[in-house]
Amino acid sequence: MKIYVVQSFSEAGMENVYVGPDEAKALSLHSVDFDECDALFVEIWEDGEKTDDFRLEETAEETPDTGQ
């Protein structure tokens, strides 16, 4: 079973914002969804080993309009 760990990074540090098996949910998150988030990173774990990690890239089309 794959587990997706989404981490929010900011000047203050790092925080896990999602941990679970739902790939679609993990990949649908946006940095604007979290306070003071500079970037989101994903780690993929399988059978107790990290198999991949990457930064979630957001384009202007994918980033939700917050009205700001």
CHARMM-style PDB file with segment names, atoms N, HN, CA, C and O in Angstrom:
ATOM      1  N   MET     1       0.837  -1.178   0.000  1.00  0.00      PROA
ATOM      2  CA  MET     1       0.000   0.000   0.000  1.00  0.00      PROA
ATOM      3  C   MET     1       0.885   1.245   0.000  1.00  0.00      PROA
ATOM      4  O   MET     1       1.849   1.337   0.759  1.00  0.00      PROA
ATOM      5  N   LYS     2       0.547   2.183  -0.848  1.00  0.00      PROA
ATOM      6  HN  LYS     2      -0.237   2.109  -1.465  1.00  0.00      PROA
ATOM      7  CA  LYS     2       1.273   3.445  -0.916  1.00  0.00      PROA
ATOM      8  C   LYS     2       0.651   4.439   0.071  1.00  0.00      PROA
ATOM      9  O   LYS     2      -0.568   4.516   0.220  1.00  0.00      PROA
ATOM     10  N   ILE     3       1.521   5.188   0.731  1.00  0.00      PROA
ATOM     11  HN  ILE     3       2.511   5.125   0.610  1.00  0.00      PROA
ATOM     12  CA  ILE     3       1.096   6.264   1.618  1.00  0.00      PROA
ATOM     13  C   ILE     3       1.713   7.549   1.086  1.00  0.00      PROA
ATOM     14  O   ILE     3       2.908   7.607   0.797  1.00  0.00      PROA
ATOM     15  N   TYR     4       0.889   8.568   0.963  1.00  0.00      PROA
ATOM     16  HN  TYR     4      -0.082   8.521   1.198  1.00  0.00      PROA
ATOM     17  CA  TYR     4       1.331   9.875   0.475  1.00  0.00      PROA
ATOM     18  C   TYR     4       1.447  10.824   1.664  1.00  0.00      PROA
ATOM     19  O   TYR     4       0.509  10.974   2.446  1.00  0.00      PROA
ATOM     20  N   VAL     5       2.598  11.457   1.789  1.00  0.00      PROA
ATOM     21  HN  VAL     5       3.360  11.335   1.153  1.00  0.00      PROA
ATOM     22  CA  VAL     5       2.833  12.430   2.849  1.00  0.00      PROA
ATOM     23  C   VAL     5       3.067  13.774   2.165  1.00  0.00      PROA
ATOM     24  O   VAL     5       4.031  13.943   1.419  1.00  0.00      PROA
ATOM     25  N   VAL     6       2.175  14.726   2.428  1.00  0.00      PROA
ATOM     26  HN  VAL     6       1.391  14.588   3.034  1.00  0.00      PROA
ATOM     27  CA  VAL     6       2.322  16.064   1.863  1.00  0.00      PROA
ATOM     28  C   VAL     6       2.822  16.976   2.973  1.00  0.00      PROA
ATOM     29  O   VAL     6       2.239  17.051   4.055  1.00  0.00      PROA
ATOM     30  N   GLN     7       3.919  17.668   2.675  1.00  0.00      PROA
ATOM     31  HN  GLN     7       4.393  17.606   1.796  1.00  0.00      PROA
ATOM     32  CA  GLN     7       4.554  18.530   3.661  1.00  0.00      PROA
ATOM     33  C   GLN     7       4.491  19.977   3.194  1.00  0.00      PROA
ATOM     34  O   GLN     7       4.795  20.289   2.043  1.00  0.00      PROA
ATOM     35  N   SER     8       4.092  20.849   4.106  1.00  0.00      PROA
ATOM     36  HN  SER     8       3.844  20.596   5.041  1.00  0.00      PROA
ATOM     37  CA  SER     8       4.046  22.286   3.854  1.00  0.00      PROA
ATOM     38  C   SER     8       5.318  22.905   4.414  1.00  0.00      PROA
ATOM     39  O   SER     8       5.651  22.709   5.582  1.00  0.00      PROA
ATOM     40  N   PHE     9       6.025  23.652   3.575  1.00  0.00      PROA
ATOM     41  HN  PHE     9       5.754  23.812   2.626  1.00  0.00      PROA
ATOM     42  CA  PHE     9       7.261  24.313   4.002  1.00  0.00      PROA
ATOM     43  C   PHE     9       7.056  25.819   4.029  1.00  0.00      PROA
ATOM     44  O   PHE     9       6.423  26.388   3.140  1.00  0.00      PROA
ATOM     45  N   SER    10       7.604  26.460   5.067  1.00  0.00      PROA
ATOM     46  HN  SER    10       8.118  25.997   5.788  1.00  0.00      PROA
ATOM     47  CA  SER    10       7.595  27.911   5.186  1.00  0.00      PROA
ATOM     48  C   SER    10       8.873  28.324   5.908  1.00  0.00      PROA
ATOM     49  O   SER    10       9.683  27.478   6.285  1.00  0.00      PROA
ATOM     50  N   GLU    11       9.046  29.615   6.096  1.00  0.00      PROA
ATOM     51  HN  GLU    11       8.388  30.303   5.789  1.00  0.00      PROA
ATOM     52  CA  GLU    11      10.221  30.097   6.820  1.00  0.00      PROA
ATOM     53  C   GLU    11      10.245  29.564   8.245  1.00  0.00      PROA
ATOM     54  O   GLU    11      11.315  29.397   8.829  1.00  0.00      PROA
ATOM     55  N   ALA    12       9.073  29.298   8.804  1.00  0.00      PROA
ATOM     56  HN  ALA    12       8.204  29.433   8.329  1.00  0.00      PROA
ATOM     57  CA  ALA    12       8.963  28.818  10.187  1.00  0.00      PROA
ATOM     58  C   ALA    12       9.297  27.332  10.328  1.00  0.00      PROA
ATOM     59  O   ALA    12       9.560  26.863  11.436  1.00  0.00      PROA
ATOM     60  N   GLY    13       9.291  26.592   9.228  1.00  0.00      PROA
ATOM     61  HN  GLY    13       9.077  26.973   8.328  1.00  0.00      PROA
ATOM     62  CA  GLY    13       9.595  25.168   9.301  1.00  0.00      PROA
ATOM     63  C   GLY    13       8.728  24.334   8.380  1.00  0.00      PROA
ATOM     64  O   GLY    13       8.236  24.811   7.357  1.00  0.00      PROA
ATOM     65  N   MET    14       8.550  23.071   8.767  1.00  0.00      PROA
ATOM     66  HN  MET    14       8.950  22.684   9.598  1.00  0.00      PROA
ATOM     67  CA  MET    14       7.813  22.111   7.957  1.00  0.00      PROA
ATOM     68  C   MET    14       6.690  21.501   8.787  1.00  0.00      PROA
ATOM     69  O   MET    14       6.818  21.325   9.999  1.00  0.00      PROA
ATOM     70  N   GLU    15       5.574  21.178   8.103  1.00  0.00      PROA
ATOM     71  HN  GLU    15       5.470  21.322   7.118  1.00  0.00      PROA
ATOM     72  CA  GLU    15       4.443  20.547   8.769  1.00  0.00      PROA
ATOM     73  C   GLU    15       3.813  19.539   7.812  1.00  0.00      PROA
ATOM     74  O   GLU    15       3.608  19.838   6.636  1.00  0.00      PROA
ATOM     75  N   ASN    16       3.508  18.348   8.317  1.00  0.00      PROA
ATOM     76  HN  ASN    16       3.675  18.105   9.273  1.00  0.00      PROA
ATOM     77  CA  ASN    16       2.758  17.381   7.516  1.00  0.00      PROA
ATOM     78  C   ASN    16       1.317  17.862   7.454  1.00  0.00      PROA
ATOM     79  O   ASN    16       0.681  18.059   8.489  1.00  0.00      PROA
ATOM     80  N   VAL    17       0.794  18.054   6.233  1.00  0.00      PROA
ATOM     81  HN  VAL    17       1.311  17.894   5.392  1.00  0.00      PROA
ATOM     82  CA  VAL    17      -0.580  18.544   6.085  1.00  0.00      PROA
ATOM     83  C   VAL    17      -1.522  17.473   5.560  1.00  0.00      PROA
ATOM     84  O   VAL    17      -2.739  17.639   5.634  1.00  0.00      PROA
ATOM     85  N   TYR    18      -0.993  16.391   5.038  1.00  0.00      PROA
ATOM     86  HN  TYR    18      -0.004  16.257   4.978  1.00  0.00      PROA
ATOM     87  CA  TYR    18      -1.809  15.237   4.638  1.00  0.00      PROA
ATOM     88  C   TYR    18      -0.945  13.991   4.708  1.00  0.00      PROA
ATOM     89  O   TYR    18       0.190  13.976   4.231  1.00  0.00      PROA
ATOM     90  N   VAL    19      -1.492  12.955   5.304  1.00  0.00      PROA
ATOM     91  HN  VAL    19      -2.414  12.966   5.691  1.00  0.00      PROA
ATOM     92  CA  VAL    19      -0.858  11.641   5.316  1.00  0.00      PROA
ATOM     93  C   VAL    19      -1.969  10.626   5.071  1.00  0.00      PROA
ATOM     94  O   VAL    19      -2.900  10.515   5.869  1.00  0.00      PROA
ATOM     95  N   GLY    20      -1.873   9.888   3.974  1.00  0.00      PROA
ATOM     96  HN  GLY    20      -1.117   9.978   3.326  1.00  0.00      PROA
ATOM     97  CA  GLY    20      -2.900   8.906   3.681  1.00  0.00      PROA
ATOM     98  C   GLY    20      -2.694   8.238   2.331  1.00  0.00      PROA
ATOM     99  O   GLY    20      -1.749   8.556   1.608  1.00  0.00      PROA
ATOM    100  N   PRO    21      -3.587   7.307   1.995  1.00  0.00      PROA
ATOM    101  CA  PRO    21      -3.439   6.522   0.776  1.00  0.00      PROA
ATOM    102  C   PRO    21      -4.064   7.134  -0.482  1.00  0.00      PROA
ATOM    103  O   PRO    21      -3.917   6.575  -1.568  1.00  0.00      PROA
ATOM    104  N   ASP    22      -4.755   8.268  -0.358  1.00  0.00      PROA
ATOM    105  HN  ASP    22      -4.875   8.723   0.524  1.00  0.00      PROA
ATOM    106  CA  ASP    22      -5.505   8.850  -1.475  1.00  0.00      PROA
ATOM    107  C   ASP    22      -4.598   9.725  -2.347  1.00  0.00      PROA
ATOM    108  O   ASP    22      -4.329  10.879  -2.013  1.00  0.00      PROA
ATOM    109  N   GLU    23      -4.131   9.165  -3.464  1.00  0.00      PROA
ATOM    110  HN  GLU    23      -4.349   8.228  -3.735  1.00  0.00      PROA
ATOM    111  CA  GLU    23      -3.232   9.885  -4.372  1.00  0.00      PROA
ATOM    112  C   GLU    23      -3.886  11.142  -4.927  1.00  0.00      PROA
ATOM    113  O   GLU    23      -3.261  12.202  -4.965  1.00  0.00      PROA
ATOM    114  N   ALA    24      -5.146  11.031  -5.361  1.00  0.00      PROA
ATOM    115  HN  ALA    24      -5.654  10.170  -5.330  1.00  0.00      PROA
ATOM    116  CA  ALA    24      -5.833  12.179  -5.949  1.00  0.00      PROA
ATOM    117  C   ALA    24      -5.921  13.339  -4.959  1.00  0.00      PROA
ATOM    118  O   ALA    24      -5.701  14.493  -5.328  1.00  0.00      PROA
ATOM    119  N   LYS    25      -6.241  13.033  -3.713  1.00  0.00      PROA
ATOM    120  HN  LYS    25      -6.419  12.096  -3.413  1.00  0.00      PROA
ATOM    121  CA  LYS    25      -6.329  14.082  -2.696  1.00  0.00      PROA
ATOM    122  C   LYS    25      -4.960  14.707  -2.454  1.00  0.00      PROA
ATOM    123  O   LYS    25      -4.838  15.931  -2.387  1.00  0.00      PROA
ATOM    124  N   ALA    26      -3.941  13.884  -2.323  1.00  0.00      PROA
ATOM    125  HN  ALA    26      -4.040  12.890  -2.378  1.00  0.00      PROA
ATOM    126  CA  ALA    26      -2.594  14.385  -2.062  1.00  0.00      PROA
ATOM    127  C   ALA    26      -2.129  15.315  -3.181  1.00  0.00      PROA
ATOM    128  O   ALA    26      -1.535  16.359  -2.913  1.00  0.00      PROA
ATOM    129  N   LEU    27      -2.394  14.942  -4.425  1.00  0.00      PROA
ATOM    130  HN  LEU    27      -2.877  14.093  -4.642  1.00  0.00      PROA
ATOM    131  CA  LEU    27      -1.910  15.720  -5.561  1.00  0.00      PROA
ATOM    132  C   LEU    27      -2.794  16.917  -5.890  1.00  0.00      PROA
ATOM    133  O   LEU    27      -2.421  17.758  -6.708  1.00  0.00      PROA
ATOM    134  N   SER    28      -3.967  16.999  -5.255  1.00  0.00      PROA
ATOM    135  HN  SER    28      -4.270  16.316  -4.591  1.00  0.00      PROA
ATOM    136  CA  SER    28      -4.877  18.117  -5.532  1.00  0.00      PROA
ATOM    137  C   SER    28      -4.677  19.296  -4.585  1.00  0.00      PROA
ATOM    138  O   SER    28      -5.304  20.340  -4.763  1.00  0.00      PROA
ATOM    139  N   LEU    29      -3.816  19.146  -3.583  1.00  0.00      PROA
ATOM    140  HN  LEU    29      -3.307  18.297  -3.438  1.00  0.00      PROA
ATOM    141  CA  LEU    29      -3.602  20.218  -2.620  1.00  0.00      PROA
ATOM    142  C   LEU    29      -2.801  21.360  -3.244  1.00  0.00      PROA
ATOM    143  O   LEU    29      -1.996  21.156  -4.153  1.00  0.00      PROA
ATOM    144  N   HSD    30      -3.044  22.570  -2.729  1.00  0.00      PROA
ATOM    145  HN  HSD    30      -3.698  22.736  -1.990  1.00  0.00      PROA
ATOM    146  CA  HSD    30      -2.367  23.779  -3.213  1.00  0.00      PROA
ATOM    147  C   HSD    30      -1.781  24.527  -2.031  1.00  0.00      PROA
ATOM    148  O   HSD    30      -2.328  24.480  -0.929  1.00  0.00      PROA
ATOM    149  N   SER    31      -0.685  25.209  -2.251  1.00  0.00      PROA
ATOM    150  HN  SER    31      -0.241  25.247  -3.146  1.00  0.00      PROA
ATOM    151  CA  SER    31      -0.028  25.940  -1.174  1.00  0.00      PROA
ATOM    152  C   SER    31      -0.931  27.010  -0.568  1.00  0.00      PROA
ATOM    153  O   SER    31      -0.806  27.303   0.622  1.00  0.00      PROA
ATOM    154  N   VAL    32      -1.832  27.601  -1.343  1.00  0.00      PROA
ATOM    155  HN  VAL    32      -1.933  27.364  -2.310  1.00  0.00      PROA
ATOM    156  CA  VAL    32      -2.727  28.636  -0.817  1.00  0.00      PROA
ATOM    157  C   VAL    32      -3.745  28.067   0.173  1.00  0.00      PROA
ATOM    158  O   VAL    32      -4.403  28.824   0.886  1.00  0.00      PROA
ATOM    159  N   ASP    33      -3.877  26.746   0.220  1.00  0.00      PROA
ATOM    160  HN  ASP    33      -3.343  26.131  -0.360  1.00  0.00      PROA
ATOM    161  CA  ASP    33      -4.795  26.107   1.155  1.00  0.00      PROA
ATOM    162  C   ASP    33      -4.270  26.146   2.591  1.00  0.00      PROA
ATOM    163  O   ASP    33      -5.012  25.831   3.521  1.00  0.00      PROA
ATOM    164  N   PHE    34      -3.007  26.526   2.786  1.00  0.00      PROA
ATOM    165  HN  PHE    34      -2.404  26.781   2.031  1.00  0.00      PROA
ATOM    166  CA  PHE    34      -2.373  26.466   4.094  1.00  0.00      PROA
ATOM    167  C   PHE    34      -1.740  27.810   4.439  1.00  0.00      PROA
ATOM    168  O   PHE    34      -1.180  28.489   3.579  1.00  0.00      PROA
ATOM    169  N   ASP    35      -1.840  28.178   5.712  1.00  0.00      PROA
ATOM    170  HN  ASP    35      -2.294  27.626   6.411  1.00  0.00      PROA
ATOM    171  CA  ASP    35      -1.280  29.443   6.185  1.00  0.00      PROA
ATOM    172  C   ASP    35       0.229  29.478   6.007  1.00  0.00      PROA
ATOM    173  O   ASP    35       0.931  28.524   6.345  1.00  0.00      PROA
ATOM    174  N   GLU    36       0.713  30.581   5.477  1.00  0.00      PROA
ATOM    175  HN  GLU    36       0.143  31.355   5.202  1.00  0.00      PROA
ATOM    176  CA  GLU    36       2.147  30.845   5.348  1.00  0.00      PROA
ATOM    177  C   GLU    36       2.925  29.696   4.698  1.00  0.00      PROA
ATOM    178  O   GLU    36       4.028  29.367   5.135  1.00  0.00      PROA
ATOM    179  N   CYS    37       2.363  29.101   3.678  1.00  0.00      PROA
ATOM    180  HN  CYS    37       1.468  29.368   3.323  1.00  0.00      PROA
ATOM    181  CA  CYS    37       3.009  27.984   2.984  1.00  0.00      PROA
ATOM    182  C   CYS    37       3.753  28.502   1.759  1.00  0.00      PROA
ATOM    183  O   CYS    37       3.167  29.132   0.878  1.00  0.00      PROA
ATOM    184  N   ASP    38       5.056  28.225   1.720  1.00  0.00      PROA
ATOM    185  HN  ASP    38       5.532  27.714   2.436  1.00  0.00      PROA
ATOM    186  CA  ASP    38       5.865  28.638   0.578  1.00  0.00      PROA
ATOM    187  C   ASP    38       5.912  27.561  -0.503  1.00  0.00      PROA
ATOM    188  O   ASP    38       6.038  27.873  -1.687  1.00  0.00      PROA
ATOM    189  N   ALA    39       5.809  26.287  -0.097  1.00  0.00      PROA
ATOM    190  HN  ALA    39       5.707  26.033   0.865  1.00  0.00      PROA
ATOM    191  CA  ALA    39       5.882  25.188  -1.055  1.00  0.00      PROA
ATOM    192  C   ALA    39       5.323  23.916  -0.429  1.00  0.00      PROA
ATOM    193  O   ALA    39       5.370  23.727   0.787  1.00  0.00      PROA
ATOM    194  N   LEU    40       4.793  23.050  -1.290  1.00  0.00      PROA
ATOM    195  HN  LEU    40       4.755  23.204  -2.278  1.00  0.00      PROA
ATOM    196  CA  LEU    40       4.329  21.733  -0.856  1.00  0.00      PROA
ATOM    197  C   LEU    40       5.205  20.655  -1.486  1.00  0.00      PROA
ATOM    198  O   LEU    40       5.529  20.715  -2.672  1.00  0.00      PROA
ATOM    199  N   PHE    41       5.576  19.686  -0.686  1.00  0.00      PROA
ATOM    200  HN  PHE    41       5.313  19.638   0.278  1.00  0.00      PROA
ATOM    201  CA  PHE    41       6.358  18.551  -1.156  1.00  0.00      PROA
ATOM    202  C   PHE    41       5.611  17.273  -0.845  1.00  0.00      PROA
ATOM    203  O   PHE    41       4.885  17.191   0.145  1.00  0.00      PROA
ATOM    204  N   VAL    42       5.791  16.274  -1.695  1.00  0.00      PROA
ATOM    205  HN  VAL    42       6.381  16.340  -2.499  1.00  0.00      PROA
ATOM    206  CA  VAL    42       5.150  14.976  -1.523  1.00  0.00      PROA
ATOM    207  C   VAL    42       6.219  13.909  -1.356  1.00  0.00      PROA
ATOM    208  O   VAL    42       7.198  13.863  -2.102  1.00  0.00      PROA
ATOM    209  N   GLU    43       6.012  13.054  -0.365  1.00  0.00      PROA
ATOM    210  HN  GLU    43       5.217  13.092   0.240  1.00  0.00      PROA
ATOM    211  CA  GLU    43       6.822  11.845  -0.222  1.00  0.00      PROA
ATOM    212  C   GLU    43       5.882  10.664  -0.444  1.00  0.00      PROA
ATOM    213  O   GLU    43       4.749  10.664   0.037  1.00  0.00      PROA
ATOM    214  N   ILE    44       6.357   9.668  -1.168  1.00  0.00      PROA
ATOM    215  HN  ILE    44       7.278   9.668  -1.558  1.00  0.00      PROA
ATOM    216  CA  ILE    44       5.576   8.447  -1.372  1.00  0.00      PROA
ATOM    217  C   ILE    44       6.291   7.316  -0.651  1.00  0.00      PROA
ATOM    218  O   ILE    44       7.470   7.047  -0.884  1.00  0.00      PROA
ATOM    219  N   TRP    45       5.548   6.666   0.227  1.00  0.00      PROA
ATOM    220  HN  TRP    45       4.591   6.885   0.417  1.00  0.00      PROA
ATOM    221  CA  TRP    45       6.079   5.558   1.021  1.00  0.00      PROA
ATOM    222  C   TRP    45       5.360   4.271   0.639  1.00  0.00      PROA
ATOM    223  O   TRP    45       4.143   4.256   0.453  1.00  0.00      PROA
ATOM    224  N   GLU    46       6.121   3.206   0.526  1.00  0.00      PROA
ATOM    225  HN  GLU    46       7.110   3.219   0.676  1.00  0.00      PROA
ATOM    226  CA  GLU    46       5.541   1.901   0.205  1.00  0.00      PROA
ATOM    227  C   GLU    46       6.306   0.824   0.977  1.00  0.00      PROA
ATOM    228  O   GLU    46       7.529   0.730   0.883  1.00  0.00      PROA
ATOM    229  N   ASP    47       5.577   0.024   1.733  1.00  0.00      PROA
ATOM    230  HN  ASP    47       4.583   0.101   1.809  1.00  0.00      PROA
ATOM    231  CA  ASP    47       6.165  -1.042   2.544  1.00  0.00      PROA
ATOM    232  C   ASP    47       7.254  -0.511   3.468  1.00  0.00      PROA
ATOM    233  O   ASP    47       8.296  -1.147   3.627  1.00  0.00      PROA
ATOM    234  N   GLY    48       7.020   0.655   4.083  1.00  0.00      PROA
ATOM    235  HN  GLY    48       6.174   1.172   3.955  1.00  0.00      PROA
ATOM    236  CA  GLY    48       7.948   1.221   5.047  1.00  0.00      PROA
ATOM    237  C   GLY    48       9.162   1.914   4.467  1.00  0.00      PROA
ATOM    238  O   GLY    48      10.038   2.345   5.216  1.00  0.00      PROA
ATOM    239  N   GLU    49       9.236   2.032   3.137  1.00  0.00      PROA
ATOM    240  HN  GLU    49       8.524   1.682   2.528  1.00  0.00      PROA
ATOM    241  CA  GLU    49      10.367   2.695   2.485  1.00  0.00      PROA
ATOM    242  C   GLU    49       9.874   3.869   1.646  1.00  0.00      PROA
ATOM    243  O   GLU    49       8.845   3.786   0.977  1.00  0.00      PROA
ATOM    244  N   LYS    50      10.633   4.966   1.698  1.00  0.00      PROA
ATOM    245  HN  LYS    50      11.469   5.033   2.242  1.00  0.00      PROA
ATOM    246  CA  LYS    50      10.311   6.096   0.828  1.00  0.00      PROA
ATOM    247  C   LYS    50      10.763   5.744  -0.577  1.00  0.00      PROA
ATOM    248  O   LYS    50      11.936   5.455  -0.811  1.00  0.00      PROA
ATOM    249  N   THR    51       9.811   5.772  -1.517  1.00  0.00      PROA
ATOM    250  HN  THR    51       8.858   6.007  -1.327  1.00  0.00      PROA
ATOM    251  CA  THR    51      10.118   5.386  -2.892  1.00  0.00      PROA
ATOM    252  C   THR    51      10.250   6.575  -3.831  1.00  0.00      PROA
ATOM    253  O   THR    51      10.818   6.446  -4.916  1.00  0.00      PROA
ATOM    254  N   ASP    52       9.726   7.745  -3.422  1.00  0.00      PROA
ATOM    255  HN  ASP    52       9.264   7.849  -2.541  1.00  0.00      PROA
ATOM    256  CA  ASP    52       9.802   8.916  -4.290  1.00  0.00      PROA
ATOM    257  C   ASP    52       9.515  10.164  -3.467  1.00  0.00      PROA
ATOM    258  O   ASP    52       8.863  10.094  -2.425  1.00  0.00      PROA
ATOM    259  N   ASP    53       9.997  11.287  -3.932  1.00  0.00      PROA
ATOM    260  HN  ASP    53      10.527  11.344  -4.778  1.00  0.00      PROA
ATOM    261  CA  ASP    53       9.631  12.578  -3.349  1.00  0.00      PROA
ATOM    262  C   ASP    53       9.769  13.642  -4.433  1.00  0.00      PROA
ATOM    263  O   ASP    53      10.621  13.549  -5.316  1.00  0.00      PROA
ATOM    264  N   PHE    54       8.912  14.650  -4.345  1.00  0.00      PROA
ATOM    265  HN  PHE    54       8.219  14.726  -3.627  1.00  0.00      PROA
ATOM    266  CA  PHE    54       8.934  15.721  -5.335  1.00  0.00      PROA
ATOM    267  C   PHE    54       8.149  16.921  -4.819  1.00  0.00      PROA
ATOM    268  O   PHE    54       7.338  16.807  -3.900  1.00  0.00      PROA
ATOM    269  N   ARG    55       8.408  18.067  -5.428  1.00  0.00      PROA
ATOM    270  HN  ARG    55       9.067  18.160  -6.174  1.00  0.00      PROA
ATOM    271  CA  ARG    55       7.665  19.285  -5.103  1.00  0.00      PROA
ATOM    272  C   ARG    55       6.391  19.307  -5.930  1.00  0.00      PROA
ATOM    273  O   ARG    55       6.404  18.997  -7.121  1.00  0.00      PROA
ATOM    274  N   LEU    56       5.288  19.677  -5.286  1.00  0.00      PROA
ATOM    275  HN  LEU    56       5.277  19.929  -4.318  1.00  0.00      PROA
ATOM    276  CA  LEU    56       4.044  19.860  -6.029  1.00  0.00      PROA
ATOM    277  C   LEU    56       4.137  21.195  -6.752  1.00  0.00      PROA
ATOM    278  O   LEU    56       4.153  22.249  -6.116  1.00  0.00      PROA
ATOM    279  N   GLU    57       4.197  21.154  -8.063  1.00  0.00      PROA
ATOM    280  HN  GLU    57       4.184  20.297  -8.580  1.00  0.00      PROA
ATOM    281  CA  GLU    57       4.264  22.367  -8.875  1.00  0.00      PROA
ATOM    282  C   GLU    57       2.852  22.844  -9.164  1.00  0.00      PROA
ATOM    283  O   GLU    57       1.965  22.046  -9.466  1.00  0.00      PROA
ATOM    284  N   GLU    58       2.653  24.143  -9.070  1.00  0.00      PROA
ATOM    285  HN  GLU    58       3.374  24.791  -8.825  1.00  0.00      PROA
ATOM    286  CA  GLU    58       1.343  24.722  -9.330  1.00  0.00      PROA
ATOM    287  C   GLU    58       1.448  25.733 -10.462  1.00  0.00      PROA
ATOM    288  O   GLU    58       2.335  26.587 -10.472  1.00  0.00      PROA
ATOM    289  N   THR    59       0.544  25.624 -11.401  1.00  0.00      PROA
ATOM    290  HN  THR    59      -0.177  24.931 -11.393  1.00  0.00      PROA
ATOM    291  CA  THR    59       0.468  26.615 -12.465  1.00  0.00      PROA
ATOM    292  C   THR    59      -0.655  27.594 -12.132  1.00  0.00      PROA
ATOM    293  O   THR    59      -1.460  27.321 -11.242  1.00  0.00      PROA
ATOM    294  N   ALA    60      -0.721  28.700 -12.812  1.00  0.00      PROA
ATOM    295  HN  ALA    60      -0.066  28.921 -13.535  1.00  0.00      PROA
ATOM    296  CA  ALA    60      -1.768  29.688 -12.558  1.00  0.00      PROA
ATOM    297  C   ALA    60      -3.152  29.084 -12.781  1.00  0.00      PROA
ATOM    298  O   ALA    60      -4.104  29.465 -12.100  1.00  0.00      PROA
ATOM    299  N   GLU    61      -3.278  28.156 -13.716  1.00  0.00      PROA
ATOM    300  HN  GLU    61      -2.505  27.846 -14.270  1.00  0.00      PROA
ATOM    301  CA  GLU    61      -4.573  27.535 -13.994  1.00  0.00      PROA
ATOM    302  C   GLU    61      -5.004  26.616 -12.855  1.00  0.00      PROA
ATOM    303  O   GLU    61      -6.199  26.459 -12.607  1.00  0.00      PROA
ATOM    304  N   GLU    62      -4.040  26.003 -12.157  1.00  0.00      PROA
ATOM    305  HN  GLU    62      -3.069  26.130 -12.358  1.00  0.00      PROA
ATOM    306  CA  GLU    62      -4.363  25.056 -11.094  1.00  0.00      PROA
ATOM    307  C   GLU    62      -4.599  25.720  -9.747  1.00  0.00      PROA
ATOM    308  O   GLU    62      -5.303  25.173  -8.899  1.00  0.00      PROA
ATOM    309  N   THR    63      -4.011  26.902  -9.544  1.00  0.00      PROA
ATOM    310  HN  THR    63      -3.438  27.346 -10.233  1.00  0.00      PROA
ATOM    311  CA  THR    63      -4.102  27.571  -8.262  1.00  0.00      PROA
ATOM    312  C   THR    63      -5.481  28.194  -8.107  1.00  0.00      PROA
ATOM    313  O   THR    63      -5.899  28.987  -8.951  1.00  0.00      PROA
ATOM    314  N   PRO    64      -6.191  27.847  -7.042  1.00  0.00      PROA
ATOM    315  CA  PRO    64      -7.527  28.408  -6.849  1.00  0.00      PROA
ATOM    316  C   PRO    64      -7.479  29.914  -6.659  1.00  0.00      PROA
ATOM    317  O   PRO    64      -6.541  30.437  -6.058  1.00  0.00      PROA
ATOM    318  N   ASP    65      -8.479  30.610  -7.166  1.00  0.00      PROA
ATOM    319  HN  ASP    65      -9.241  30.185  -7.655  1.00  0.00      PROA
ATOM    320  CA  ASP    65      -8.562  32.056  -7.016  1.00  0.00      PROA
ATOM    321  C   ASP    65      -9.065  32.366  -5.620  1.00  0.00      PROA
ATOM    322  O   ASP    65     -10.188  32.007  -5.267  1.00  0.00      PROA
ATOM    323  N   THR    66      -8.242  33.030  -4.825  1.00  0.00      PROA
ATOM    324  HN  THR    66      -7.329  33.322  -5.111  1.00  0.00      PROA
ATOM    325  CA  THR    66      -8.623  33.344  -3.450  1.00  0.00      PROA
ATOM    326  C   THR    66      -9.238  34.737  -3.346  1.00  0.00      PROA
ATOM    327  O   THR    66      -9.649  35.151  -2.262  1.00  0.00      PROA
ATOM    328  N   GLY    67      -9.305  35.460  -4.456  1.00  0.00      PROA
ATOM    329  HN  GLY    67      -8.971  35.124  -5.337  1.00  0.00      PROA
ATOM    330  CA  GLY    67      -9.895  36.785  -4.463  1.00  0.00      PROA
ATOM    331  C   GLY    67      -8.988  37.851  -3.865  1.00  0.00      PROA
ATOM    332  O   GLY    67      -9.435  38.966  -3.594  1.00  0.00      PROA
ATOM    333  N   GLN    68      -7.736  37.522  -3.661  1.00  0.00      PROA
ATOM    334  HN  GLN    68      -7.373  36.617  -3.882  1.00  0.00      PROA
ATOM    335  CA  GLN    68      -6.807  38.478  -3.065  1.00  0.00      PROA
ATOM    336  C   GLN    68      -5.961  39.140  -4.114  1.00  0.00      PROA
ATOM    337  OT1 GLN    68      -5.119  39.977  -3.791  1.00  0.00      PROA
TER     338      GLN     68
END
